[in-house]
Amino acid sequence: MARKHIKISRRMLFTWFVLSGLILLFAPQDLTGKFQLGFVRIFRWPLSMGGDLVLTANTQQQFQNVVPRREYDKLLNHIDNLQETLRRQREKNEKIKGYNNTYVWEGTDYVIADVITADIKDPRNEMTVDYRGKAGLTKGQFVLGDNSIIGTISDVSSGAARVKLFTDPTFRIPVRIGEFNFDRMMHGNGDNTAKVPLVPAKYKIKIGQSVLALTNNRKSGFLDDPMIIGRFLDAPVLIGKVAKVEKSRKAPLLLDITVRPACDIEKLEDVAVIIMGTKD
């Protein structure tokens, strides 16, 4: 005898589910709690496996978005370097802007070069500056440190340039002291100082007075001196300060003036090189 095929309609199935839900809703809490615990025990394994799959998927997605610590630190270091480079470039731009706003330097171009070494203790007083990417540097151009002349470019090579400081024994330049209207030749002593010899004692030179470089040799009267170092500028420029005033050993009626740099050369981080031939 063939079994009868029992067919349940959708309406009947829906009615059973509604009645089951109502029974569970109004059943005592202790009974429904036991039912829930039983359901958990029966289906514990598939439920836990499904939860692990979801957790694994979420974890993998999170790790895909995480940068390794080493790469993160490397990126931070790169950002710090860029910020420092930007800060130094802004400082250089401000210095150039300050020079351009000064009457003496108005219309003149400059190159800001970083200091590599500064040797003021050796008899050859010189400085080495970074020349990479600095167009226009040539021998004889004046070099400024903290708005005062410290020397001239003496040699240009690949990547670096040498600056002969005015305290070098081979450096000579005409100068004027303070407000006194007389010109004298100053030469380096090799010990981070320079000397203006044989100054008439009638000039009351005092320690701390400014010493100005007569960078326009055509106006100074020393044009024919082959030992003069440096190109031409249009106005006297600060080069140093009077450090000592003493009687000359060669001529007791005259004075020898010792001059120190107007800035601390050893502490300079960068210098400005005056690019000649740009002033109208």
Secondary structure, DSSP 8 states (H G I E B T S, - for coil): ---------HHHHHHHHHHHHHHHHHS-HHHHHHHHHHHHHHTHHHHHHHHHHHHHHHHHHHHHT---HHHHHHHHHHHHHHHHHHHHHHHHHHHHHHHHTSGGGTT-EEEEEEEEEEE-SSSS-EEEEE-TT-TT--TT-EEEETTEEEEEEEEEETTEEEEEETTSTT-EEEEEETT----EEEEE-SSS-EEEEEEETTS---TT-EEEE---HHHHT-TT-TT--S---SS-EEEEEEEEEEE-SS-TTEEEEEEEESS-GGG-SEEEEEETT---
